[in-house]
Amino acid sequence: MRFEITVDVAAPPERVWNLLSDVERLPALTPSMESVELLDGPLRAGARARVRQPRLARAVWTVTEFTDGESFTWESRAPGVTTTGGHLVRPAADGATLHLTLVQSGPLAPVLGLLFGRRARAYVTMEANGVKKAAETA
């Protein structure tokens, strides 16, 4: 399963990045997250975060790529599936562009896509819209 969303944000890229990269604050911006706890200090390559989302099992996400001010990718592994979440902020003519991706791979990914695909898409969309709204109203 692969899902992508891109939204234009009428706010400076720095503001969008600051909201997006403050992962422990994301639950205040989107109903798709109940809690996020950084386990290894600030967000950076190798950092881990425990994420709790409604109607999903708790998961530990590990940051696999990090470019300060621009992007981070993290992944969570469970038996038979790896879930990768990408977060990218780019400058745009009237502010910023926010691009989020969610990819599930592994032998159980097709089954999980059928069971949870609709919810996963909804959660990624909620996150994008929550960051957009917060950035534009700050």
MDTraj code that builds the backbone (N, CA, C; nanometers):
import mdtraj as md
import numpy as np

residues = "MET ARG PHE GLU ILE THR VAL ASP VAL ALA ALA PRO PRO GLU ARG VAL TRP ASN LEU LEU SER ASP VAL GLU ARG LEU PRO ALA LEU THR PRO SER MET GLU SER VAL GLU LEU LEU ASP GLY PRO LEU ARG ALA GLY ALA ARG ALA ARG VAL ARG GLN PRO ARG LEU ALA ARG ALA VAL TRP THR VAL THR GLU PHE THR ASP GLY GLU SER PHE THR TRP GLU SER ARG ALA PRO GLY VAL THR THR THR GLY GLY HIS LEU VAL ARG PRO ALA ALA ASP GLY ALA THR LEU HIS LEU THR LEU VAL GLN SER GLY PRO LEU ALA PRO VAL LEU GLY LEU LEU PHE GLY ARG ARG ALA ARG ALA TYR VAL THR MET GLU ALA ASN GLY VAL LYS LYS ALA ALA GLU THR ALA".split()
xyz = np.array([
    [0.0840, -0.1173, 0.0000],
    [0.0000, 0.0000, 0.0000],
    [0.0886, 0.1237, 0.0000],
    [0.0503, 0.2203, -0.0806],
    [0.1198, 0.3487, -0.0845],
    [0.0147, 0.4588, -0.0916],
    [0.0319, 0.5607, -0.0071],
    [-0.0575, 0.6755, -0.0091],
    [0.0259, 0.8015, 0.0015],
    [-0.0075, 0.9007, -0.0787],
    [0.0618, 1.0298, -0.0769],
    [-0.0402, 1.1416, -0.0739],
    [-0.0044, 1.2498, -0.0081],
    [-0.0866, 1.3700, -0.0111],
    [0.0070, 1.4906, -0.0135],
    [-0.0294, 1.5867, -0.0939],
    [0.0439, 1.7131, -0.1012],
    [-0.0558, 1.8252, -0.0789],
    [-0.0227, 1.9158, 0.0125],
    [-0.1093, 2.0315, 0.0370],
    [-0.0253, 2.1585, 0.0293],
    [-0.0865, 2.2618, -0.0259],
    [-0.0237, 2.3937, -0.0269],
    [-0.0589, 2.4625, 0.1035],
    [0.0411, 2.5255, 0.1629],
    [0.0225, 2.5913, 0.2922],
    [0.0605, 2.7373, 0.2780],
    [-0.0310, 2.8257, 0.3129],
    [-0.0069, 2.9697, 0.3044],
    [0.0665, 3.0158, 0.4303],
    [0.1880, 2.9674, 0.4444],
    [0.2729, 3.0011, 0.5593],
    [0.4176, 2.9745, 0.5185],
    [0.5117, 3.0411, 0.5840],
    [0.6529, 3.0172, 0.5511],
    [0.6931, 2.8723, 0.5763],
    [0.7818, 2.8180, 0.4925],
    [0.8258, 2.6791, 0.5117],
    [0.8833, 2.6539, 0.6508],
    [0.9501, 2.7516, 0.7085],
    [1.0080, 2.7348, 0.8417],
    [0.8999, 2.7081, 0.9457],
    [0.7882, 2.7774, 0.9345],
    [0.6782, 2.7573, 1.0297],
    [0.6183, 2.6179, 1.0126],
    [0.6000, 2.5772, 0.8879],
    [0.5447, 2.4445, 0.8615],
    [0.6389, 2.3374, 0.9160],
    [0.7686, 2.3536, 0.8890],
    [0.8669, 2.2571, 0.9391],
    [0.8675, 2.2508, 1.0913],
    [0.8627, 2.3664, 1.1560],
    [0.8657, 2.3687, 1.3027],
    [0.7469, 2.2930, 1.3615],
    [0.6308, 2.3064, 1.3007],
    [0.5129, 2.2330, 1.3487],
    [0.5258, 2.0834, 1.3205],
    [0.5666, 2.0493, 1.1999],
    [0.5758, 1.9096, 1.1595],
    [0.6828, 1.8338, 1.2371],
    [0.7948, 1.8979, 1.2599],
    [0.9061, 1.8292, 1.3260],
    [0.8936, 1.8260, 1.4781],
    [0.8007, 1.9012, 1.5329],
    [0.7728, 1.8949, 1.6763],
    [0.6727, 1.7808, 1.6979],
    [0.7209, 1.6587, 1.6769],
    [0.6314, 1.5424, 1.6702],
    [0.5527, 1.5200, 1.7989],
    [0.6074, 1.5582, 1.9125],
    [0.5332, 1.5395, 2.0375],
    [0.4117, 1.6324, 2.0457],
    [0.4106, 1.7364, 1.9642],
    [0.2983, 1.8294, 1.9620],
    [0.1918, 1.7901, 1.8586],
    [0.2244, 1.6992, 1.7686],
    [0.1296, 1.6618, 1.6634],
    [-0.0082, 1.6202, 1.7152],
    [-0.0190, 1.5489, 1.8278],
    [-0.1533, 1.5128, 1.8750],
    [-0.2438, 1.6339, 1.9014],
    [-0.1865, 1.7489, 1.9277],
    [-0.2680, 1.8694, 1.9463],
    [-0.3177, 1.9254, 1.8132],
    [-0.2554, 1.8819, 1.7038],
    [-0.2895, 1.9351, 1.5722],
    [-0.3800, 1.8437, 1.4908],
    [-0.3841, 1.7151, 1.5273],
    [-0.4589, 1.6196, 1.4466],
    [-0.5234, 1.5123, 1.5338],
    [-0.6478, 1.4773, 1.5045],
    [-0.7117, 1.3695, 1.5798],
    [-0.6596, 1.2303, 1.5410],
    [-0.5677, 1.2255, 1.4452],
    [-0.5136, 1.0961, 1.4032],
    [-0.4048, 1.0446, 1.4974],
    [-0.3673, 1.1254, 1.5956],
    [-0.2654, 1.0836, 1.6921],
    [-0.3127, 1.1138, 1.8331],
    [-0.2939, 1.0159, 1.9210],
    [-0.3286, 1.0358, 2.0616],
    [-0.2079, 1.0804, 2.1423],
    [-0.0914, 1.0244, 2.1118],
    [0.0303, 1.0662, 2.1818],
    [0.1522, 1.0289, 2.0991],
    [0.2562, 1.1113, 2.1151],
    [0.3870, 1.0849, 2.0556],
    [0.4898, 1.1172, 2.1624],
    [0.5768, 1.0217, 2.1890],
    [0.6807, 1.0392, 2.2902],
    [0.8160, 1.0086, 2.2285],
    [0.9022, 1.1103, 2.2217],
    [1.0387, 1.0866, 2.1754],
    [1.1130, 1.0067, 2.2811],
    [1.1809, 0.9019, 2.2391],
    [1.2480, 0.8127, 2.3332],
    [1.3975, 0.8386, 2.3434],
    [1.4535, 0.9088, 2.2459],
    [1.5992, 0.9264, 2.2390],
    [1.6405, 1.0725, 2.2215],
    [1.5709, 1.1642, 2.2809],
    [1.6070, 1.3043, 2.2629],
    [1.5404, 1.3633, 2.1405],
    [1.5970, 1.4710, 2.0866],
    [1.5307, 1.5425, 1.9770],
    [1.5221, 1.4596, 1.8483],
    [1.4324, 1.5016, 1.7612],
    [1.4142, 1.4356, 1.6326],
    [1.5415, 1.4498, 1.5498],
    [1.5949, 1.3357, 1.5047],
    [1.7166, 1.3300, 1.4234],
    [1.7287, 1.1880, 1.3725],
    [1.8202, 1.1639, 1.2805],
    [1.8421, 1.0282, 1.2313],
    [1.8752, 0.9366, 1.3486],
    [1.8094, 0.8237, 1.3543],
    [1.8304, 0.7270, 1.4609],
    [1.7389, 0.7441, 1.5809],
    [1.6734, 0.8588, 1.5938],
    [1.5825, 0.8813, 1.7062],
    [1.4598, 0.7918, 1.6933],
    [1.4047, 0.7544, 1.8082],
    [1.2845, 0.6723, 1.8107],
    [1.1721, 0.7483, 1.8806],
    [1.0498, 0.7183, 1.8374],
    [0.9322, 0.7791, 1.8998],
    [0.8247, 0.6719, 1.9160],
    [0.7593, 0.6739, 2.0308],
    [0.6462, 0.5843, 2.0552],
    [0.5202, 0.6623, 2.0160],
    [0.4442, 0.6057, 1.9234],
    [0.3260, 0.6733, 1.8693],
    [0.2022, 0.5899, 1.9013],
    [0.1028, 0.6593, 1.9513],
    [-0.0266, 0.5957, 1.9786],
    [-0.1315, 0.6649, 1.8935],
    [-0.2029, 0.5841, 1.8148],
    [-0.3071, 0.6367, 1.7273],
    [-0.4387, 0.5662, 1.7581],
    [-0.5499, 0.6364, 1.7382],
    [-0.6797, 0.5743, 1.7679],
    [-0.6999, 0.4465, 1.6868],
    [-0.7447, 0.3419, 1.7545],
    [-0.7831, 0.2158, 1.6923],
    [-0.6681, 0.1434, 1.6225],
    [-0.5437, 0.1779, 1.6587],
    [-0.4262, 0.1072, 1.6082],
    [-0.3371, 0.0693, 1.7261],
    [-0.2562, -0.0324, 1.7076],
    [-0.1614, -0.0713, 1.8119],
    [-0.0534, 0.0353, 1.8264],
    [-0.0028, 0.0513, 1.9471],
    [0.1106, 0.1419, 1.9673],
    [0.2260, 0.0940, 1.8805],
    [0.3046, 0.1892, 1.8334],
    [0.4176, 0.1534, 1.7478],
    [0.5367, 0.2406, 1.7827],
    [0.6549, 0.1841, 1.7692],
    [0.7780, 0.2623, 1.7834],
    [0.8304, 0.2888, 1.6432],
    [0.8514, 0.4154, 1.6147],
    [0.8996, 0.4608, 1.4849],
    [1.0445, 0.5052, 1.5007],
    [1.1288, 0.4667, 1.4063],
    [1.2698, 0.5055, 1.4058],
    [1.2960, 0.5961, 1.2864],
    [1.3580, 0.7099, 1.3123],
    [1.3898, 0.8047, 1.2048],
    [1.5061, 0.7475, 1.1243],
    [1.4826, 0.7264, 0.9953],
    [1.5839, 0.6675, 0.9076],
    [1.6542, 0.7723, 0.8226],
    [1.5871, 0.8849, 0.7988],
    [1.6461, 0.9955, 0.7231],
    [1.6000, 1.1260, 0.7866],
    [1.6907, 1.2220, 0.7914],
    [1.6567, 1.3509, 0.8525],
    [1.7378, 1.4607, 0.7855],
    [1.6689, 1.5593, 0.7322],
    [1.7316, 1.6799, 0.6794],
    [1.6649, 1.7972, 0.7499],
    [1.7372, 1.8605, 0.8428],
    [1.6793, 1.9662, 0.9247],
    [1.6219, 2.0772, 0.8368],
    [1.5024, 2.1186, 0.8705],
    [1.4368, 2.2258, 0.7981],
    [1.3657, 2.1805, 0.6723],
    [1.3746, 2.0512, 0.6395],
    [1.3169, 2.0050, 0.5126],
    [1.2396, 1.8738, 0.5207],
    [1.2998, 1.7685, 0.5781],
    [1.2320, 1.6394, 0.5697],
    [1.2777, 1.5420, 0.6780],
    [1.1906, 1.4466, 0.7048],
    [1.2309, 1.3295, 0.7815],
    [1.1458, 1.2110, 0.7379],
    [1.2068, 1.0949, 0.7489],
    [1.1392, 0.9698, 0.7194],
    [1.1573, 0.8805, 0.8413],
    [1.0496, 0.8148, 0.8801],
    [1.0622, 0.7195, 0.9896],
    [0.9903, 0.5918, 0.9516],
    [1.0289, 0.4836, 1.0200],
    [0.9646, 0.3569, 0.9906],
    [0.9355, 0.2799, 1.1176],
    [0.8322, 0.1982, 1.1051],
    [0.7900, 0.1122, 1.2139],
    [0.7797, -0.0298, 1.1586],
    [0.8308, -0.1246, 1.2350],
    [0.8287, -0.2643, 1.1904],
    [0.7415, -0.3483, 1.2827],
    [0.6671, -0.4372, 1.2203],
    [0.5885, -0.5375, 1.2914],
    [0.6047, -0.6666, 1.2123],
    [0.5750, -0.7802, 1.2725],
    [0.5907, -0.9050, 1.1982],
    [0.5167, -0.8997, 1.0634],
    [0.5915, -0.9169, 0.9554],
    [0.5325, -0.9230, 0.8225],
    [0.5092, -0.7917, 0.7530],
    [0.5380, -0.6801, 0.8193],
    [0.5135, -0.5508, 0.7545],
    [0.6075, -0.4434, 0.8087],
    [0.6525, -0.3595, 0.7176],
    [0.7268, -0.2381, 0.7531],
    [0.6461, -0.1197, 0.7018],
    [0.6213, -0.0239, 0.7885],
    [0.5480, 0.0967, 0.7512],
    [0.6454, 0.2133, 0.7538],
    [0.6492, 0.2870, 0.6444],
    [0.7395, 0.4008, 0.6309],
    [0.6575, 0.5273, 0.6102],
    [0.6872, 0.6295, 0.6892],
    [0.6192, 0.7579, 0.6770],
    [0.7177, 0.8659, 0.6358],
    [0.6879, 0.9342, 0.5267],
    [0.7735, 1.0418, 0.4794],
    [0.7081, 1.1767, 0.5024],
    [0.7903, 1.2753, 0.5375],
    [0.7442, 1.4105, 0.5689],
    [0.8379, 1.5084, 0.4989],
    [0.7844, 1.5922, 0.4117],
    [0.8668, 1.6831, 0.3323],
    [0.8012, 1.8201, 0.3252],
    [0.8808, 1.9233, 0.3525],
    [0.8350, 2.0615, 0.3416],
    [0.9231, 2.1306, 0.2387],
    [0.8613, 2.1951, 0.1413],
    [0.9347, 2.2672, 0.0376],
    [0.8802, 2.4085, 0.0242],
    [0.9680, 2.5043, -0.0088],
    [0.9187, 2.6391, -0.0374],
    [0.8288, 2.6374, -0.1615],
    [0.7308, 2.7249, -0.1622],
    [0.6413, 2.7406, -0.2761],
    [0.6187, 2.8899, -0.2982],
    [0.5611, 2.9247, -0.4106],
    [0.5405, 3.0654, -0.4462],
    [0.4640, 3.1417, -0.3382],
    [0.3629, 3.0795, -0.2812],
    [0.2795, 3.1477, -0.1816],
    [0.2936, 3.0870, -0.0424],
    [0.4095, 3.0324, -0.0106],
    [0.4305, 2.9739, 0.1215],
    [0.5117, 2.8470, 0.1134],
    [0.4439, 2.7351, 0.1377],
    [0.5134, 2.6062, 0.1411],
    [0.4247, 2.4974, 0.0832],
    [0.4888, 2.3886, 0.0462],
    [0.4196, 2.2675, 0.0071],
    [0.4553, 2.1599, 0.1082],
    [0.3549, 2.0926, 0.1597],
    [0.3727, 1.9828, 0.2550],
    [0.3369, 1.8529, 0.1833],
    [0.4304, 1.7588, 0.1838],
    [0.4094, 1.6315, 0.1155],
    [0.4307, 1.5190, 0.2171],
    [0.3282, 1.4376, 0.2365],
    [0.3360, 1.3242, 0.3276],
    [0.3145, 1.1945, 0.2490],
    [0.3889, 1.0914, 0.2857],
    [0.3716, 0.9600, 0.2240],
    [0.3599, 0.8544, 0.3330],
    [0.2895, 0.7488, 0.3011],
    [0.2808, 0.6317, 0.3880],
    [0.2913, 0.5094, 0.2978],
    [0.3900, 0.4255, 0.3259],
    [0.4132, 0.3063, 0.2447],
    [0.4216, 0.1857, 0.3377],
    [0.3485, 0.0809, 0.3027],
    [0.3592, -0.0440, 0.3759],
    [0.4137, -0.1507, 0.2816],
    [0.5156, -0.2234, 0.3305],
    [0.5765, -0.3285, 0.2503],
    [0.5947, -0.4532, 0.3360],
    [0.6147, -0.5653, 0.2694],
    [0.6322, -0.6923, 0.3386],
    [0.5198, -0.7876, 0.3042],
    [0.5327, -0.9130, 0.3443],
    [0.4351, -1.0138, 0.3048],
    [0.2925, -0.9884, 0.3549],
    [0.2775, -0.9211, 0.4676],
    [0.1428, -0.8930, 0.5193],
    [0.0870, -0.7576, 0.4759],
    [0.1655, -0.6801, 0.4024],
    [0.1210, -0.5465, 0.3612],
    [-0.0098, -0.5488, 0.2819],
    [-0.0288, -0.6399, 0.1852],
    [-0.1565, -0.6392, 0.1126],
    [-0.2774, -0.6636, 0.2033],
    [-0.2635, -0.7538, 0.2991],
    [-0.3739, -0.7826, 0.3903],
    [-0.4016, -0.6619, 0.4796],
    [-0.2952, -0.6028, 0.5339],
    [-0.3135, -0.4849, 0.6194],
    [-0.3696, -0.3678, 0.5398],
    [-0.3305, -0.3579, 0.4134],
    [-0.3866, -0.2530, 0.3282],
    [-0.5367, -0.2673, 0.3134],
    [-0.5828, -0.3902, 0.2983],
    [-0.7271, -0.4139, 0.2892],
    [-0.7976, -0.3830, 0.4209],
    [-0.7365, -0.4227, 0.5320],
    [-0.7989, -0.4039, 0.6627],
    [-0.7923, -0.2601, 0.7130],
    [-0.6778, -0.1951, 0.6905],
    [-0.6553, -0.0640, 0.7522],
    [-0.6245, 0.0475, 0.6528],
    [-0.6281, 0.0190, 0.5235],
    [-0.5920, 0.1182, 0.4227],
    [-0.6741, 0.2456, 0.4294],
    [-0.8030, 0.2312, 0.4427],
    [-0.8910, 0.3492, 0.4485],
    [-0.8569, 0.4355, 0.5709],
    [-0.8343, 0.3701, 0.6838],
    [-0.8000, 0.4436, 0.8054],
    [-0.6638, 0.5116, 0.7910],
    [-0.5669, 0.4404, 0.7345],
    [-0.4337, 0.4977, 0.7155],
    [-0.4402, 0.6216, 0.6274],
    [-0.5153, 0.6142, 0.5182],
    [-0.5294, 0.7303, 0.4299],
    [-0.5949, 0.8473, 0.5039],
    [-0.6968, 0.8165, 0.5812],
    [-0.7661, 0.9210, 0.6572],
    [-0.6710, 0.9860, 0.7576],
    [-0.5889, 0.9053, 0.8252],
    [-0.4977, 0.9598, 0.9254],
    [-0.3905, 1.0483, 0.8619],
    [-0.3363, 1.0068, 0.7483],
    [-0.2349, 1.0893, 0.6811],
    [-0.2980, 1.2211, 0.6349],
    [-0.4187, 1.2147, 0.5841],
    [-0.4890, 1.3356, 0.5407],
    [-0.5166, 1.4276, 0.6596],
    [-0.5587, 1.3704, 0.7730],
    [-0.5820, 1.4512, 0.8940],
    [-0.4537, 1.5203, 0.9382],
    [-0.3417, 1.4479, 0.9338],
    [-0.2142, 1.5073, 0.9749],
    [-0.1775, 1.6248, 0.8848],
    [-0.1880, 1.6063, 0.7546],
    [-0.1545, 1.7138, 0.6605],
    [-0.2443, 1.8354, 0.6837],
    [-0.3727, 1.8118, 0.6963],
    [-0.4661, 1.9229, 0.7161],
    [-0.4478, 1.9898, 0.8516],
    [-0.4124, 1.9129, 0.9543],
    [-0.3887, 1.9713, 1.0863],
    [-0.2660, 2.0608, 1.0886],
    [-0.1584, 2.0167, 1.0255],
    [-0.0381, 2.0995, 1.0177],
    [-0.0666, 2.2243, 0.9349],
    [-0.1364, 2.2082, 0.8236],
    [-0.1724, 2.3226, 0.7377],
    [-0.2512, 2.4277, 0.8175],
    [-0.3548, 2.3821, 0.8858],
    [-0.4401, 2.4748, 0.9620],
    [-0.3595, 2.5474, 1.0702],
    [-0.2769, 2.4739, 1.1437],
    [-0.1974, 2.5354, 1.2497],
    [-0.0984, 2.6362, 1.1931],
    [-0.0350, 2.6020, 1.0814],
    [0.0633, 2.6934, 1.0203],
    [-0.0018, 2.8202, 0.9701],
    [-0.1205, 2.8050, 0.9131],
    [-0.1877, 2.9210, 0.8542],
    [-0.2541, 3.0101, 0.9579],
    [-0.2805, 2.9588, 1.0755],
    [-0.3460, 3.0397, 1.1796],
    [-0.2494, 3.0895, 1.2856],
    [-0.1213, 3.0490, 1.2750],
    [-0.0226, 3.0910, 1.3751],
    [0.0087, 3.2387, 1.3617],
])
top = md.Topology()
chain = top.add_chain()
for i, resn in enumerate(residues, 1):
    res = top.add_residue(resn, chain, resSeq=i)
    for name in ("N", "CA", "C"):
        top.add_atom(name, md.element.get_by_symbol(name[0]), res)
traj = md.Trajectory(xyz[None], top)
